[in-house]
Amino acid sequence: MKTYTSGEKAGGFEDKAQQLETTCGKCGGLLVLRKVPQRAFYGCSHFPNCRFTKPIDSK
């Protein structure tokens, strides 16, 4: 699992995100842990071109 730091880009956005070994079910990109004020979820690293998301509790 790779942790991006500010200054590095994860899926076109500068943020602190953890990249998983799991791939996107839609385009094959890597899933990245995204955290927003309301929740956390896994999102495709190719965002905004691919908007695939997966809930944290889903394995």
C-alpha positions in Angstrom: 0.0 0.0 0.0 1.4 3.4 -1.0 0.7 6.5 0.9 0.7 9.7 -1.2 1.8 12.9 0.5 0.9 16.4 -0.4 2.7 17.3 -3.5 2.2 13.9 -5.1 -0.9 13.3 -7.1 -3.4 10.4 -6.6 -5.9 10.2 -9.4 -5.2 13.7 -10.5 -5.9 15.3 -7.1 -3.3 16.3 -4.6 -4.3 14.7 -1.3 -3.2 12.1 1.2 -4.5 8.8 0.0 -3.7 5.2 0.4 -3.5 3.1 -2.7 -4.8 -0.5 -2.5 -3.8 -3.6 -4.4 -7.4 -3.9 -5.4 -8.4 -2.8 -8.9 -11.4 -0.8 -10.1 -14.4 -3.0 -11.3 -15.1 -0.5 -14.1 -11.8 0.5 -15.7 -9.1 -1.6 -14.0 -7.4 1.3 -12.3 -6.2 1.0 -8.7 -8.5 1.8 -5.8 -7.5 4.6 -3.5 -8.9 5.3 0.0 -10.6 8.7 -0.1 -11.7 10.7 2.9 -14.3 13.4 2.8 -16.0 15.1 5.8 -19.1 12.8 5.6 -17.4 9.4 5.1 -14.5 7.4 3.8 -14.6 5.2 0.7 -12.5 3.5 -1.9 -12.5 5.4 -5.2 -10.8 4.8 -8.6 -7.4 6.3 -9.1 -8.5 7.5 -12.5 -11.0 9.9 -11.1 -12.6 12.1 -12.6 -12.5 10.0 -15.8 -13.8 7.0 -13.8 -16.2 7.5 -10.9 -16.2 4.0 -9.5 -16.5 3.9 -5.7 -16.7 1.0 -3.2 -17.8 1.3 0.4 -15.2 0.6 3.1 -17.1 -2.3 4.6 -17.3 -4.1 1.3 -14.4 -6.5 0.7 
